Amino acid sequence: MDNPSKLRVGVIFGGRSGEHEVSLMSAHSIINALDPLKYSITQIGITHEGEWLSGENVLNALVNNQREGTFPAVLFPDTKRAGLYKVGSTEYGEILEKVAELDVIFPVLHGTFGEDGTLQGLLELQGVAYVGAGVLGSALAMDKGICIDVIREYGIPVVETFVVLRSDIYKNMNDVLAKAERLADIYTPPVDSPYPLFIKPANLGSSVGITKCRNRSDLVEGLIEAARYDLRVLIQRGVNAREIEVSVLGNEYPEASLPGEIIPSREFYSYEAKYIDNTSELIIPAPLPGNIIEQAQSLAIRAFKAIDCAGMARVDFLLDKRTDELFFSEINTIPGFTKISMYPKLWEASGLPYSSLLDRLISLALKRKADKDRIERRYQVS
């Protein structure tokens, strides 16, 4: 039986995403760092195929691609049936058994079906507290194209970018190529070539499906590669830039960490550079003049508020090496939480250790839930 003095935390990880394996790494770090004297932890894993599982150690089961010691589980979009249910079976059909009450959910699902507002919608319907941004903030941050449009409207500098549909890539490749190469027409100062260009799936993270294109042949390959992962593909001007990241923490009154800088082991901070090579360098804090530090922190908080984030986010910037201009790149509402991840490392450098950071995030989730519970859900005509 659960200790009633402990907060009951459900950690959800895995998922139907190209970032499934990264999610498992983040979940391992979080589960190991949550104080067992404060929290009773329920592991909830989602397979690549979308099956929900629970049990004593679902994380190891997913890592090892096996099912031993797990059982099918489900969360209902129903406030009267809050909690985690085990799905069993008898000769008469499936049966449900409640196996855990949950005070707060900690989603560690990077990418689609976890960071894009879909899971947050389910948790909102159930009425349970959860860590991180809500439906709107999650959805806006996840789609890089729409996010950049919103951020631009708030006066935050962005790199020239546009979005094409996967169907256009397959049916009208020449038109897409011509439009991409016309990005050079708006460069200041003028340039002889539109390259390099960066191609990205609009709704994915961890640098999955990103290509740096130096010529038209690269561009064709990059568009086809990105279209494997999304229906919408981002085309962005390449900037000879330093990669600067800022962690943000809070709800209505967020705080920004010291900035960090990434020195990729490859030409840019690709998936391999992040998680395979283990040779990319994270410089914390970033060696920046005071005015650039203050600008990065201010812009990070403005971006966080612009898309209605909550709890946490990591805001990424490009610092042009030639002009020292700072451009918003993207915002991650469920940033990596592995041992090498920038989000927790930046807070540690700013004076907030990993385990205390998790405590703060859970506290912020409970506070946001309490604030929402005070919203009137019925209207009575007097």
FIPATOR-916740 format. One record per residue (C-alpha): residue number from 0; residue in three letters; z, y, x. Coordinates in pm, 1 decimal, padded with zeros to 6 digits, always signed. Last residue first. Layout:
  pos  code        pz        py        px
  NUM   Ala         Z         Y         X
...
***
This chain:
  pos  code        pz        py        px
  381   Ser  -01246.0  +03498.6  -02926.0
  380   Val  -01542.7  +03291.7  -02817.9
  379   Gln  -01428.8  +03019.7  -02583.1
  378   Tyr  -01604.7  +02952.7  -02255.3
  377   Arg  -01516.4  +02644.2  -02061.0
  376   Arg  -01537.1  +02566.9  -01689.5
  375   Glu  -01312.4  +02852.7  -01571.1
  374   Ile  -01293.1  +02853.6  -01190.4
  373   Arg  -00941.7  +02783.5  -01059.2
  372   Asp  -01041.8  +02433.0  -00951.1
  371   Lys  -01299.5  +02588.6  -00718.9
  370   Asp  -01028.3  +02765.0  -00518.5
  369   Ala  -00826.3  +02441.9  -00491.2
  368   Lys  -01137.9  +02256.3  -00370.2
  367   Arg  -01202.9  +02525.3  -00109.0
  366   Lys  -00843.5  +02498.7  +00014.2
  365   Leu  -00863.0  +02118.6  +00035.5
  364   Ala  -01181.9  +02139.3  +00239.8
  363   Leu  -01034.4  +02408.6  +00466.3
  362   Ser  -00731.8  +02186.5  +00534.4
  361   Ile  -00960.2  +01895.5  +00622.7
  360   Leu  -01155.9  +02116.4  +00862.6
  359   Arg  -00838.8  +02253.6  +01019.7
  358   Asp  -00694.6  +01906.7  +01080.2
  357   Leu  -01024.1  +01795.9  +01237.1
  356   Leu  -01011.7  +02096.9  +01470.1
  355   Ser  -00652.6  +02008.7  +01561.7
  354   Ser  -00771.6  +01662.8  +01669.6
  353   Tyr  -01051.0  +01810.5  +01883.5
  352   Pro  -00846.8  +02084.4  +02053.2
  351   Leu  -00873.8  +02452.3  +01945.0
  350   Gly  -00848.3  +02701.7  +02232.9
  349   Ser  -01201.6  +02845.9  +02251.5
  348   Ala  -01305.6  +02582.5  +02507.1
  347   Glu  -01193.1  +02315.5  +02258.8
  346   Trp  -01388.6  +02493.9  +01990.1
  345   Leu  -01702.4  +02483.5  +02201.9
  344   Lys  -01648.8  +02115.1  +02278.4
  343   Pro  -01610.7  +02035.5  +01907.8
  342   Tyr  -01952.7  +02181.7  +01819.2
  341   Met  -02137.4  +02097.2  +02143.5
  340   Ser  -02134.9  +01721.8  +02108.1
  339   Ile  -02065.4  +01512.8  +02418.9
  338   Lys  -01776.3  +01312.0  +02275.6
  337   Thr  -01967.1  +01275.4  +01949.3
  336   Phe  -01908.8  +01513.2  +01660.1
  335   Gly  -02266.2  +01624.3  +01595.6
  334   Pro  -02309.3  +01908.7  +01351.9
  333   Ile  -02274.9  +01864.1  +00977.2
  332   Thr  -02383.9  +02208.1  +00851.9
  331   Asn  -02640.4  +02258.8  +01128.0
  330   Ile  -02797.8  +02605.3  +01150.4
  329   Glu  -03135.3  +02676.9  +01306.2
  328   Ser  -03323.2  +02891.5  +01559.4
  327   Phe  -03193.4  +03247.2  +01525.1
  326   Phe  -03350.4  +03467.3  +01792.9
  325   Leu  -03168.1  +03663.2  +02065.6
  324   Glu  -03381.9  +03903.4  +02266.5
  323   Asp  -03301.4  +03905.1  +02639.9
  322   Thr  -03661.1  +04028.2  +02701.3
  321   Arg  -03799.7  +03782.0  +02955.9
  320   Lys  -03560.1  +03489.0  +02924.8
  319   Asp  -03574.0  +03502.0  +02543.8
  318   Leu  -03239.5  +03377.1  +02412.9
  317   Leu  -03302.9  +03110.1  +02149.5
  316   Phe  -03017.8  +03054.1  +01905.3
  315   Asp  -02838.0  +02764.0  +01740.4
  314   Val  -02565.9  +02796.9  +01476.5
  313   Arg  -02319.1  +02509.8  +01446.2
  312   Ala  -02156.5  +02482.8  +01107.7
  311   Met  -01813.5  +02422.9  +00962.2
  310   Gly  -01593.6  +02460.0  +00658.7
  309   Ala  -01819.2  +02648.8  +00423.6
  308   Cys  -02177.4  +02774.2  +00430.5
  307   Asp  -02314.6  +03013.0  +00170.5
  306   Ile  -02662.7  +03063.3  +00322.8
  305   Ala  -02605.9  +03420.3  +00436.9
  304   Lys  -02238.8  +03360.5  +00522.7
  303   Phe  -02313.1  +03120.3  +00807.0
  302   Ala  -02606.6  +03337.2  +00922.3
  301   Arg  -02380.5  +03644.8  +00940.1
  300   Ile  -02113.8  +03445.4  +01127.9
  299   Ala  -02369.0  +03324.1  +01381.5
  298   Leu  -02518.8  +03672.8  +01414.8
  297   Ser  -02177.5  +03819.0  +01502.8
  296   Gln  -02096.9  +03546.4  +01753.9
  295   Ala  -02437.1  +03575.3  +01921.4
  294   Gln  -02413.5  +03955.8  +01933.2
  293   Glu  -02062.6  +03946.6  +02081.5
  292   Ile  -02170.7  +03703.6  +02352.5
  291   Ile  -02485.2  +03911.0  +02421.8
  290   Asn  -02276.4  +04228.7  +02463.1
  289   Gly  -02028.4  +04054.1  +02691.9
  288   Pro  -02289.7  +03936.2  +02939.5
  287   Leu  -02370.4  +03564.2  +02925.6
  286   Pro  -02273.2  +03263.7  +03135.3
  285   Ala  -02231.8  +03018.8  +02846.2
  284   Pro  -01876.2  +02899.8  +02790.5
  283   Ile  -01920.2  +02611.0  +02819.1
  282   Ile  -02234.9  +02500.9  +03003.1
  281   Leu  -02362.2  +02175.4  +02856.9
  280   Glu  -02588.4  +01993.7  +03100.8
  279   Ser  -02838.0  +01730.1  +02994.0
  278   Thr  -02793.8  +01416.4  +03204.0
  277   Asn  -02679.9  +01165.5  +02941.9
  276   Asp  -03041.1  +01043.1  +02931.4
  275   Ile  -03019.3  +00876.9  +02590.3
  274   Tyr  -02832.1  +01101.1  +02344.1
  273   Lys  -02927.9  +01465.0  +02379.7
  272   Ala  -03217.8  +01449.0  +02626.6
  271   Glu  -03364.9  +01153.5  +02439.2
  270   Tyr  -03338.5  +01336.8  +02106.4
  269   Ser  -03510.9  +01637.0  +02266.0
  268   Tyr  -03345.1  +01947.1  +02411.2
  267   Phe  -03657.7  +02086.8  +02578.2
  266   Glu  -03848.9  +02012.2  +02897.6
  265   Arg  -03615.3  +01723.7  +02974.8
  264   Ser  -03261.8  +01710.1  +03115.3
  263   Pro  -03185.0  +02004.4  +02888.7
  262   Ile  -02966.3  +02293.5  +03011.8
  261   Ile  -02768.8  +02374.4  +02698.6
  260   Glu  -02562.9  +02691.5  +02670.9
  259   Gly  -02234.9  +02752.2  +02492.5
  258   Pro  -02113.4  +03048.7  +02291.7
  257   Leu  -01739.4  +03114.4  +02246.1
  256   Ser  -01636.2  +03016.6  +01898.2
  255   Ala  -01704.8  +03205.1  +01577.0
  254   Glu  -01459.1  +03257.6  +01293.2
  253   Pro  -01524.9  +03234.2  +00920.8
  252   Tyr  -01357.7  +03447.6  +00652.9
  251   Glu  -01474.0  +03305.3  +00318.6
  250   Asn  -01463.6  +02945.0  +00441.7
  249   Gly  -01387.3  +02875.7  +00805.8
  248   Leu  -01528.0  +02750.5  +01135.8
  247   Val  -01843.1  +02852.5  +01324.8
  246   Ser  -01967.4  +02695.7  +01648.6
  245   Val  -02215.5  +02892.9  +01858.9
  244   Glu  -02517.1  +02757.1  +02046.7
  243   Ile  -02748.0  +02910.0  +02308.7
  242   Glu  -03072.3  +02753.2  +02431.2
  241   Arg  -03228.8  +02972.2  +02703.8
  240   Ala  -03580.5  +03078.0  +02622.5
  239   Asn  -03946.3  +03069.5  +02708.6
  238   Val  -04036.2  +03093.8  +02341.3
  237   Gly  -04278.7  +02862.2  +02162.5
  236   Arg  -04405.1  +02989.7  +01829.4
  235   Gln  -04311.1  +02763.8  +01541.0
  234   Ile  -04486.4  +02516.2  +01313.8
  233   Leu  -04253.8  +02345.2  +01064.1
  232   Val  -04357.7  +02035.6  +00871.1
  231   Arg  -04286.7  +01953.9  +00506.9
  230   Leu  -04316.8  +01604.8  +00354.7
  229   Asp  -04088.5  +01465.9  +00625.0
  228   Tyr  -04038.3  +01204.6  +00896.0
  227   Arg  -04383.2  +01061.6  +00970.3
  226   Ala  -04529.1  +01411.0  +00920.2
  225   Ala  -04354.9  +01518.6  +01243.1
  224   Glu  -04558.0  +01266.5  +01445.3
  223   Ile  -04888.4  +01359.3  +01278.7
  222   Leu  -04827.4  +01728.5  +01345.1
  221   Gly  -04727.1  +01661.3  +01706.4
  220   Glu  -05035.3  +01449.0  +01776.5
  219   Val  -05269.7  +01717.8  +01641.7
  218   Leu  -05081.6  +01989.5  +01831.1
  217   Asp  -05086.1  +01795.0  +02157.0
  216   Ser  -05466.6  +01772.7  +02131.2
  215   Arg  -05484.5  +02143.5  +02049.2
  214   Asn  -05296.0  +02245.8  +02363.0
  213   Arg  -04946.3  +02287.8  +02505.6
  212   Cys  -04752.9  +02133.2  +02215.7
  211   Lys  -04376.3  +02074.3  +02230.0
  210   Thr  -04301.0  +01797.8  +01982.6
  209   Ile  -04004.0  +01742.4  +01749.5
  208   Gly  -03982.4  +01418.3  +01547.5
  207   Val  -03604.8  +01375.0  +01583.3
  206   Ser  -03449.1  +01678.6  +01755.2
  205   Ser  -03100.0  +01574.4  +01636.4
  204   Gly  -03197.0  +01715.4  +01295.8
  203   Leu  -03425.6  +01656.3  +00999.4
  202   Asn  -03565.8  +01843.7  +00703.0
  201   Ala  -03852.3  +02067.4  +00821.0
  200   Pro  -03996.8  +01804.3  +01054.3
  199   Lys  -04066.9  +01997.7  +01373.2
  198   Ile  -04370.2  +02119.0  +01570.3
  197   Phe  -04320.1  +02362.1  +01858.3
  196   Leu  -04607.8  +02570.6  +01989.8
  195   Pro  -04693.6  +02643.9  +02351.6
  194   Tyr  -04952.9  +02772.9  +02308.8
  193   Pro  -05111.3  +03057.9  +02114.9
  192   Ser  -05320.8  +03147.4  +02421.2
  191   Asp  -05432.7  +03475.2  +02578.2
  190   Val  -05124.5  +03670.4  +02477.2
  189   Pro  -05073.9  +04009.0  +02313.9
  188   Pro  -04736.9  +04182.0  +02378.4
  187   Thr  -04617.7  +04127.4  +02112.5
  186   Tyr  -04747.8  +03815.8  +01938.4
  185   Ile  -04901.2  +03860.9  +01592.9
  184   Asp  -05248.4  +03725.0  +01670.7
  183   Ala  -05101.4  +03432.5  +01866.2
  182   Leu  -04986.6  +03275.8  +01538.1
  181   Arg  -05360.9  +03230.3  +01474.4
  180   Glu  -05340.5  +02896.8  +01656.7
  179   Ala  -05127.5  +02748.6  +01381.9
  178   Lys  -05365.2  +02870.3  +01110.9
  177   Ala  -05662.2  +02716.5  +01290.6
  176   Leu  -05485.2  +02384.0  +01337.5
  175   Val  -05380.4  +02370.6  +00971.5
  174   Asp  -05736.1  +02445.1  +00857.5
  173   Asn  -05871.6  +02172.6  +01086.0
  172   Met  -05615.8  +01918.9  +00957.6
  171   Asn  -05707.6  +01967.5  +00592.1
  170   Lys  -05645.8  +01628.9  +00425.7
  169   Tyr  -05380.6  +01460.0  +00641.6
  168   Ile  -05203.9  +01773.2  +00762.1
  167   Asp  -05244.2  +01930.2  +00418.7
  166   Ser  -05068.3  +01633.5  +00254.6
  165   Arg  -04783.8  +01665.6  +00504.1
  164   Leu  -04729.0  +02019.8  +00380.5
  163   Val  -04731.8  +02316.3  +00614.4
  162   Val  -04448.2  +02553.0  +00706.9
  161   Phe  -04457.9  +02880.9  +00899.9
  160   Thr  -04272.1  +03030.0  +01193.9
  159   Glu  -04255.8  +03342.7  +01408.9
  158   Val  -03914.2  +03333.0  +01581.6
  157   Val  -03618.3  +03477.6  +01390.8
  156   Pro  -03412.0  +03798.1  +01415.4
  155   Ile  -03134.5  +03832.3  +01152.5
  154   Gly  -03208.9  +04103.1  +00898.9
  153   Tyr  -03064.0  +03917.8  +00600.9
  152   Glu  -03416.1  +03854.2  +00466.4
  151   Arg  -03498.4  +03677.4  +00794.3
  150   Ile  -03209.1  +03433.9  +00736.2
  149   Val  -03347.5  +03344.6  +00393.6
  148   Asp  -03698.7  +03274.6  +00525.6
  147   Ile  -03553.0  +03085.6  +00824.2
  146   Cys  -03354.5  +02863.6  +00587.1
  145   Ile  -03664.2  +02798.1  +00378.0
  144   Gly  -03850.3  +02665.6  +00681.8
  143   Lys  -03557.9  +02481.5  +00838.5
  142   Asp  -03483.0  +02285.0  +00522.6
  141   Met  -03139.0  +02142.9  +00596.7
  140   Ala  -02962.0  +02478.4  +00609.1
  139   Leu  -03070.5  +02567.1  +00256.6
  138   Ala  -02976.4  +02227.9  +00113.1
  137   Ser  -02633.6  +02221.4  +00276.7
  136   Gly  -02550.0  +02578.0  +00180.3
  135   Leu  -02650.5  +02519.8  -00180.3
  134   Val  -02481.5  +02182.4  -00231.6
  133   Gly  -02155.0  +02270.2  -00059.8
  132   Ala  -02082.7  +02316.0  +00309.5
  131   Gly  -01826.6  +02116.0  +00501.6
  130   Val  -01538.6  +01876.6  +00440.6
  129   Tyr  -01488.1  +01731.8  +00095.7
  128   Ala  -01244.0  +01772.7  -00192.0
  127   Val  -01309.7  +01541.1  -00486.5
  126   Gly  -01445.6  +01653.2  -00824.0
  125   Gln  -01660.2  +01347.3  -00886.6
  124   Leu  -01953.8  +01568.3  -00976.4
  123   Glu  -01898.6  +01780.2  -00666.2
  122   Leu  -01889.5  +01466.0  -00451.3
  121   Leu  -02224.3  +01350.4  -00590.1
  120   Gly  -02378.3  +01693.3  -00533.2
  119   Gln  -02244.0  +01699.1  -00176.5
  118   Leu  -02418.7  +01367.7  -00112.6
  117   Thr  -02753.5  +01521.8  -00209.8
  116   Gly  -02688.3  +01859.4  -00047.2
  115   Asp  -02904.8  +01811.7  +00262.0
  114   Glu  -02650.0  +01684.7  +00514.9
  113   Gly  -02608.0  +01337.3  +00370.2
  112   Phe  -02927.5  +01206.9  +00211.6
  111   Thr  -03138.4  +01350.3  +00496.2
  110   Gly  -02981.1  +01451.0  +00825.8
  109   His  -02639.1  +01380.5  +00971.4
  108   Leu  -02395.1  +01185.9  +00756.8
  107   Val  -02041.3  +01241.9  +00882.1
  106   Pro  -01901.3  +01331.5  +00540.0
  105   Phe  -01520.7  +01370.0  +00546.7
  104   Ile  -01399.6  +01306.2  +00192.4
  103   Val  -01064.1  +01431.5  +00066.9
  102   Asp  -00777.3  +01306.1  -00147.5
  101   Leu  -00916.8  +00955.4  -00191.7
  100   Glu  -00772.0  +00676.7  -00404.0
   99   Ala  -00880.2  +00340.9  -00269.6
   98   Val  -00965.3  -00012.6  -00387.9
   97   Lys  -01068.0  +00036.0  -00751.7
   96   Glu  -01218.0  -00290.1  -00871.3
   95   Leu  -01560.5  -00318.1  -01031.3
   94   Ile  -01725.4  -00629.3  -01173.5
   93   Glu  -02081.7  -00757.4  -01148.2
   92   Gly  -02213.2  -01030.2  -01374.0
   91   Tyr  -02083.5  -01316.8  -01590.2
   90   Glu  -02083.8  -01576.4  -01312.0
   89   Thr  -01874.1  -01333.2  -01116.0
   88   Ser  -01957.0  -01047.9  -00882.5
   87   Gly  -01770.2  -00781.6  -00692.3
   86   Val  -01836.3  -00412.0  -00634.6
   85   Lys  -01535.0  -00247.9  -00473.3
   84   Tyr  -01455.8  +00098.3  -00606.7
   83   Leu  -01365.2  +00414.8  -00416.7
   82   Gly  -01186.3  +00700.3  -00588.3
   81   Ala  -01251.0  +00916.1  -00890.9
   80   Arg  -01323.3  +00736.7  -01217.8
   79   Lys  -01215.0  +01006.5  -01462.8
   78   Thr  -01389.9  +01277.2  -01256.7
   77   Asp  -01720.7  +01089.5  -01279.6
   76   Pro  -02007.4  +01089.0  -01030.8
   75   Phe  -01885.0  +00742.6  -00925.6
   74   Leu  -01827.4  +00629.8  -00565.6
   73   Val  -01941.7  +00276.6  -00482.5
   72   Ala  -01862.1  -00020.2  -00262.3
   71   Pro  -02027.0  -00342.4  -00146.8
   70   Phe  -01793.5  -00545.4  +00078.7
   69   Thr  -01739.5  -00567.3  +00452.7
   68   Gly  -01559.9  -00814.5  +00680.8
   67   Glu  -01881.8  -00968.7  +00812.7
   66   Arg  -02188.1  -00758.0  +00729.6
   65   Gln  -02381.5  -00735.0  +01057.4
   64   Asn  -02593.1  -00473.4  +01231.0
   63   Asn  -02359.7  -00441.3  +01532.3
   62   Val  -02311.1  -00066.5  +01486.4
   61   Leu  -02302.5  -00115.2  +01109.9
   60   Ala  -02027.4  -00379.5  +01131.3
   59   Asn  -01835.7  -00176.8  +01388.7
   58   Leu  -01825.3  +00116.6  +01147.9
   57   Val  -01738.1  -00102.5  +00851.2
   56   Asn  -01405.7  -00187.3  +01008.4
   55   Glu  -01146.7  -00280.7  +00747.3
   54   Gly  -01384.0  -00273.5  +00452.1
   53   Ser  -01644.2  -00054.1  +00285.5
   52   Leu  -02016.7  -00072.3  +00217.5
   51   Trp  -02278.2  +00146.5  +00045.9
   50   Glu  -02636.4  +00019.6  +00057.4
   49   Gly  -02897.4  +00286.2  +00140.2
   48   Glu  -03151.6  +00081.2  +00336.2
   47   His  -03039.7  +00224.4  +00670.4
   46   Thr  -02688.0  +00116.6  +00571.6
   45   Ile  -02419.1  +00343.6  +00431.5
   44   Gly  -02064.9  +00308.4  +00562.4
   43   Ile  -01738.8  +00404.8  +00395.9
   42   Gln  -01425.5  +00381.8  +00609.2
   41   Thr  -01096.0  +00458.6  +00438.7
   40   Ile  -00841.6  +00641.0  +00653.0
   39   Ser  -00474.8  +00701.7  +00572.5
   38   Tyr  -00394.1  +01028.8  +00743.7
   37   Lys  -00097.8  +01209.3  +00895.7
   36   Leu  +00066.2  +00942.5  +01115.0
   35   Pro  -00275.0  +00789.6  +01184.9
   34   Asp  -00386.4  +01120.3  +01344.7
   33   Leu  -00766.4  +01144.5  +01312.5
   32   Ala  -00913.4  +01117.5  +01664.5
   31   Asn  -01037.1  +00757.2  +01654.6
   30   Ile  -01198.9  +00806.1  +01314.5
   29   Ile  -01367.8  +01127.7  +01430.2
   28   Ser  -01508.5  +00985.0  +01755.0
   27   His  -01645.0  +00670.0  +01588.2
   26   Ala  -01789.2  +00877.7  +01302.9
   25   Ser  -01990.0  +01090.2  +01547.7
   24   Met  -02139.4  +00784.0  +01716.8
   23   Leu  -02222.4  +00625.9  +01379.6
   22   Ser  -02389.8  +00947.9  +01265.7
   21   Val  -02602.9  +00951.6  +01581.3
   20   Glu  -02724.9  +00602.3  +01490.7
   19   His  -02826.4  +00709.1  +01139.7
   18   Glu  -03006.1  +01025.2  +01255.6
   17   Gly  -03348.4  +00904.0  +01140.2
   16   Ser  -03189.8  +00895.2  +00799.2
   15   Arg  -03085.5  +00664.3  +00520.1
   14   Gly  -02713.1  +00673.9  +00592.4
   13   Gly  -02456.7  +00593.9  +00857.3
   12   Phe  -02123.3  +00762.1  +00786.0
   11   Ile  -01865.2  +00841.6  +00518.1
   10   Val  -01500.5  +00899.4  +00617.1
    9   Gly  -01261.7  +00878.7  +00320.8
    8   Val  -00929.6  +01050.2  +00383.4
    7   Arg  -00602.8  +00976.8  +00201.4
    6   Leu  -00339.8  +01229.6  +00312.1
    5   Lys  -00025.7  +01049.3  +00419.3
    4   Ser  +00314.1  +01096.7  +00254.1
    3   Pro  +00231.6  +00839.9  -00014.2
    2   Asn  +00201.9  +00566.3  +00252.6
    1   Asp  -00080.0  +00351.2  +00122.7
    0   Met  +00000.0  +00000.0  +00000.0
***
